[in-house]
Amino acid sequence: MSSKIYILTGKIKSGKTTKIFKWACSQKNIGGILQPVVNGKRSIYSINEKSLIQLEINEEEKSKVGDDKIIQIGNYFFLKESFDKARKILIDCFNGNFDWLIVDEIGPMELEDKGLEPSISFILKNFENFNGNIVLVIRDKILEEVIKKYNLVGKFAYFDEMLL
């Protein structure tokens, strides 16, 4: 089977993660990550391990963790260690024998080579070596930038079209 890249796109808080989670629950042999909001904070969910990793912290938690262990984007604080784990999960799944690899989500941090980078670049540069399909979740406002950055023109289909 040749690899295919699918993109699920939509507005912020439009239900992209919920949609892909529901779909993923009906699949077998699937790996990757989701970034659901749990108790008001963004988390990393390892699909194949069925484990949840806290990603976002609040101002109070930030003071306990230390500035050197967080990434601040606007008013949001994220644990660097959680991104480290998420990148490892993605690479491990890419190197595994999965039919599907989910990457939720490529956002502004990845455009700045932070967050899930460099794992996303590695996966997309080498996607032809992956035996399954890859689903990328991308915000609609940055979709064109992501397609350009990762040289995806002509290399993907929209996920919604696949489901029809």
C-alpha positions, 0 to 999 in steps of 0.5 A, a space after each residue: 500500500 502506498 502512503 497517503 496524506 490526508 488533511 482535516 481542517 477547520 476553525 479553532 474550537 470547531 470540533 476537529 479533535 473530537 471528530 478525529 477522535 470519534 473516527 479513530 475509535 472505530 479504527 484498528 492499528 492506529 497510532 499518533 497523537 490528539 490534543 484534546 482539551 481536558 478540564 479546560 487545558 490542552 493535553 496530549 493523548 497517545 492513541 496507541 498507548 491510550 494515555 493522557 499527558 498534560 500539556 497546558 498549565 496555568 499561571 499558578 502551575 507555571 510558577 511551580 514548574 519554572 520558566 525554563 521548562 515551559 513554552 509561552 505562546 500568548 497567554 498560554 503555557 505549555 510544558 516542554 517535556 510534554 512536547 518532547 514526549 509527543 514528538 517521541 510518540 510520533 516518531 515511534 508510531 511512524 517507525 511502527 507498523 500502523 495503518 494510520 498515523 494521526 498528527 493533531 495538530 499542526 499550528 502556529 508553533 510548528 510553523 515557527 519550528 517549535 511544538 511538534 517540530 522537528 518530528 512533523 518535518 521528519 514524518 512528512 519528508 519521509 512519508 513514502 517510507 510509511 506503509 500506512 496513511 497519515 492524517 494531519 489536523 490543521 487550523 484553517 487560518 494557517 492551512 496554506 502556510 502549512 501546505 507551503 512549509 511542508 511542500 504538500 501541494 499535490 500530495 494530500 486529500 482532504 480527510 472529509 472527502 475520504 470519509 464520504 
